[in-house]
Amino acid sequence: MYEKSFPNKRFRQTLQFLQKHIDTSETILDLGVENPFSQIMQDNGYTVNNTKGEDLDVDYSAVLNPEVKVITAFEIFEHLLSPLPVLSHIKADKLVASIPLKLWFAPAYRSKTDKWDRHYHEFEDWQFNWLLEKAGWEIQDCQKWTNPVKKLGIRPLLRYFTPRYYIVYATRKH
């Protein structure tokens, strides 16, 4: 997935946001298979378990464990056809999730070689907020950041000014 570039800025921003809201004493269930950011979380003192690659559109049994207190989902929900059921069924009280924002100047991402590496949704921030609200979450904090690239052109220039990532910390409404 990161053959040509490692998303250092995104990982740095995500880790800072996570550290702001989640204590290292809290065990995390990270939605998605083990990945470079799972290792970064572990290297920074977090206990992290990952889902095993199950299709979260139809199998959300992993999030039903009442022992799990924190769910993280970094760039996961845009890959699901319907993220509402899995978000609604999460038993944890805390959620840290990020999504790539829809860019008006670029089409939705679609890998031609990996069917799991495609975006069904590219959200605007208000759409993701609404989804979380409908699923029973209350956003406590959020942040956006850009993703500049070292290329020439109009789109690379726009990436310096247009937020690309959106992250939220939310708690379950009771």
Stockholm file with secondary structure:
# STOCKHOLM 1.0

chainA/1-174         MYEKSFPNKRFRQTLQFLQKHIDTSETILDLGVENPFSQIMQDNGYTVNNTKGEDLDVDYSAVLNPEVKVITAFEIFEHLLSPLPVLSHIKADKLVASIPLKLWFAPAYRSKTDKWDRHYHEFEDWQFNWLLEKAGWEIQDCQKWTNPVKKLGIRPLLRYFTPRYYIVYATRKH
#=GR chainA/1-174 SS CCSSCCCHHHHHHHHHHHHHHCCTTSCEEESSSCCHHHHHHHHTTCCEEECCSCCTTTCCGGGGCTTCCEEEEESCGGGCSCHHHHHHHCCCSEEEEEEEBCCTTSCCCBCSSCTTSBCSCCBCHHHHHHHHHHTTEEEEEEEEECCCCSCCSHHHHHHTTSCCEEEEEEEECC
#=GC SS_cons         CCSSCCCHHHHHHHHHHHHHHCCTTSCEEESSSCCHHHHHHHHTTCCEEECCSCCTTTCCGGGGCTTCCEEEEESCGGGCSCHHHHHHHCCCSEEEEEEEBCCTTSCCCBCSSCTTSBCSCCBCHHHHHHHHHHTTEEEEEEEEECCCCSCCSHHHHHHTTSCCEEEEEEEECC
//
